[in-house]
Amino acid sequence: MTPEEVICCAKRVLDTESNALQLMKETIGDAFVQAVSLMFNTKGRVIVSGMGKSGHIGRKIAATLASTGTPAFFVHPAEASHGDLGMLTQNDVLLTISNSGESREMGDIISFSRRFGIPMIAITGGADSSMARAADIVLLIPSKKEAPEACPLGLAPTTSTTTTLAMGDALAVALIEMRGFSAQEFHDRHPGGKLGNVLLKVSDVMAKGDAMPLVASDTKMSDALVVMTAKSLGCLGITDKAGILIGVITDGDLRRHMASDMIDKQVDEIMTKNPKTIPPNMLGAEAVGLMNNAKITNIFVVDADCRPVGLLHLHHLLQAGVV
């Protein structure tokens, strides 16, 4: 194949699958609403099952649901027939996947759900299939006649797996919005890797307690410089008698007030008043943007009463992998 033919092939695949997604979009209706409601209200888990390529897609759907607030896991239909049916309870919802709706390996898990009254949602392209007839709710993906596989042989699951995955994503996102699932909850389920780093809160990485460079407003600069140097964070916080942050002294402030009598002055004569501050629950990634825009490398973290609870330095964010 020439390079042009390879590119043409890729575009043809994308067109085929895009058309199938658009076709499926037009069919979304009451059944989808019922499926989301059933999954949202279940007292148990969403048990996803599928064979072959449908199984691979099912694993991803289960993982997406579990990571976004809907407890879910995948059960292989063959393993289900050899004891794993015991993983299903009557509080669960079964989500079965089969393009044709006639996968023989799905028979036992479907029969089990019917026998014990476990609600069943089917994602299938076979509107009149055995799976569709057994299910309580059917989410139809385009059939092969409506949307052929992108494979030139018309055999390898391509279009059908794309539409199935998209249907799973649509369910997951609808549930996210219905639950009001927050970024913090997402972080709780994704503590590792770059994604976990991006979702770290300021309170997770800031200097706190004795590590904070703080002095009272009547402290002399000679003493304040000792504290500022010892803490090695490039700034100093000034608090009033109530412990409220009223100013900061940075390296820039020291340069602007450099004079022979500076060390004899009080910190409130040198400090920058009403400094920028952030709350401890701010995302680290958001703090990076704020600090970049303000062209600062550190910022105090305060509670609702403007009392300092931490100091965030750009190096903290770098070390945590947020930047």
N, C-alpha and C positions, 0 to 999 in steps of 0.2 A: 504493500500500500504506500502511496505517496503521502507526504505530510499533509497535503490538502485533503486527501481522502480520510486520513485519521481524524482531522479536525471536523470534517463533515459528519463522520460517524458519531463523534462526541456530541455534536449539536443535535443530531437526530435523536439520540438517546434522551437528551435533556428535553427536547420538544415533546417526545412521546410521554415522558413521565410528567412534565408540566401540564400537558393536556389532561392526563388522568387525574391529577390533583384538582384541576379546575372543575372537571366533571364531578368529582366527589364532593367538592365544596357546594355544588348546587343541590346536593341531595341531603345535606345536613338538616335535621329537623327534630321532631318530637322524640324519636328514639334516642338521639344523642343526649337530649335534656334528661330523659329518664335514666340513662346510663350514668351520667354525672351525678345525679341525685342519689342513685343507689350506692355508688361508690363513696360518696360524701357521707352518707348516713350509716354505712355499715359499722357495726361494733367490732368487727374483726379486721381481717386483712383482705387485700385484693390478691387472689391467687391467679397468676398468669400461666397459661400452658399452650404449647404449640409444638408441632413436629417439623424437623428439617429447618428450612430457611425461616419458616414462621416461628420456630422455636428461638432462633437467634434474635429475631426482631422482638419476640416476647420477652427475652431476657433484658433487652434494652428498655422496653416499656416498663417492666417491673422496677428496674433500677431507677428510672426517671421518676416514677411515682413515689418510690421509697425516699428518694432524696428531696422531694418537694412536699412532704407532709402527709402522704397517703401510704400507710404501711402496706408493703407489697413484697412478694417474692415469686420466683419462677419455679414451677414444678414440671419436670420432664414427664411427658405422658407415659413413656415406657417404664420409667422408674416408679411412677404412680401405680402401675399395675403390679408392682412387686413390693408393695408396702408403703410407698409414699402417699397413698391416698389418706393415710392417717394424719397427714399434715393439714387436711381440710377440716374445718369445723362448720357448724350450722350458722355461726356468726359471720362467716366469710362471704365474699363474692368471688365467683369464678369467672375469669376472663379468658375465653378460648379463642384461638387464632387458627384459621385454615382458609387458604384462598379458595379451594374447591368446596370446603365444608364437608368433605367425605374422607378425611384422613382416618384410616382404620385404627391407627394407634391412639386416637383420641377417644375411642369408644368407651373404655373403662372409666376414665375420669368424668366423662359426660354422664354416663349411667349412674355413677356414684353421686354426682350432684343432684340428679333427678330423684334418686332413691331417698336421699336425706334432706331434701328441700333446700339445697344450697343455691341461692340465686345465681343465674348464669347469663353472662353477656357474651355474645359471639361477634367476632370481627371476621367477616367472610365475604367473598365475591359470589357465593352460591346462594342466591335468595331462596331457592327451593331445596336446598341441601338438607341432609340429615341433621347437621349441626344447627342450621337456622331454625328448623322445625322444633328442635329440642330446647332452644334457648328462650329465656324470658324476654330478652331484648336483643335485637339484631342490628349491628352497625355495618351497613353494606359498604364495601369498597367496590369500585368498578369491576365488572366481570371481564374475562379475557376477550369476550366478544366486543364489549364496549371500549376497552382500553387494552390492547394487546401488549404482551411483554416486549420490552425494548430489544431483547435478544433477537438476532436475525432468524433464529430457529423457532422463535415463539415458545421456547421451553424454559429457559433459565429464569427463575424468579427475579425480576428486576422492577418492572412497573408495579407489580403486586406488592412487593416488599416495601417499596417507597410509599405507596398509599397506606399500607398497614401501619408503617412507622409514623406517618403523618397523623393518622387517626389516633394513635397512642399519644402523640405529642399534644394533639388537640384536647384529649381527655385530661392529660396532666395539667395543662395550662388553665383549663376551665376550673379544675379543682384548686389550683393555686389561687386563682382570683376569688373563688367561692370561700376559701378558708381565710383569705387575707394573709396569706403566707408571707412572712417578712424576710428581709435580707439577713437579719440576725439568725432567724430560724434556719435559713439556708446555710449560713456559716456553721451553725452547730452540727450540721450533717456533712460539712465539707471542710474539716479542719486541716487537711493536708494539701500539699501541692500549691501551685501558683494561685489557684482559685481561692483556697483557704487563706493565703496571705493577703490577697486583695480585700477579703472580707473581714480582716482583723479590725477590731475596734481600737481606738486611741488608748483606752484603758489597758489593753493587752500588752502594749509596748512602751508606754511612757515611764519616765523616772518618777518614783513616788517616795513618800516618807522622808527619811533622812537624806535621800539622794537629791531632794529638791533644794536649790539654792535660794533660801528665803531669809530676809532680815526685817526687823521692825523699821517703821518710818523715821525714828529718831536715832538710827544707827549712824555712826560716823563712817565716812568713806574709808578711812584707814582700816577699820574692822571689816567693812563690807567687802573690800578687795580681797581680804584673806579668805572669806567665805566663797566668793566668786571664783577665786583661783583653785580652792580646794575641791569644789564640785565639778570643775572642768566642763561646764556645759555652755559657756559663752554668754551667760546672762545671769541676772539676779532679780528675784521678785521682791517687791516691797509691800508689806502688809500693814494695815492700821491696827489699832488696839483690839478690834473685833475679829481680826484675822482675815479681813477682806483684802483682796489684791487691789492695790491702788496705783501701782506703777511697776515699771521694769527698768533695769539698767543693762544695756548691751555694750558690746565692745565699741559700737559706733558712738554711743553716748559718752563713753570714756574719752574717745578721741575728740569729740566736739567740746568737751569741758576740760581738756587738758590744760592745766596751769599749776603753778607751784603751790597754790593754796587749796587745790581740789581735795586732798586727803583730809583736810580739816573741816570740810563741809559735811552736812548731813545728807543722807541718801535722797531725801525728798527734795533737795535742791538740784539734784542731778538727774533724777529719774524722768522717764517719759510717762506721762500720766495717761490713764484710760487705755491701757494696752489692749491689743487684740487677744481674745481668749477663745477657747473651744470647749465643748462639753465632753465628758469622758466616753459617751456612747457614740460619738462620731466615728464613721468608718475611716480607717487609716488612709485609704485612697482619696477620700474627700479632703482630709487634712492636707495631703500632699498638694492638691490643687489650690487650696486656700493659701498655703505657705508660698507656693510658687508665685501666685498672683500678688501677694504682699511683699515678695522678695525678702523673706525672712527665713532663717534656718532653725528657729526654735519658737515655741509658743506655749504659754501656760494653759493648763487644763483646770477648769474651775467647776464647782458644783452650782446648784441653783441659787445659792446665796453669794456667789462670786468668791468663795473661799478656794484657794488653790489646793488641788488634790493630786496634781502631777505636772510634769514638764515634758513636752514632746520635742525632741530634737530630730532633725532630718536624718541623722545617723541611726536613730532608733528604727525609722521606717526602712532605711537601706538594709540594716542588719536583719530585719524581719522579712525582707524580700517583697515589701509592698511596692517599692519603687523599682 
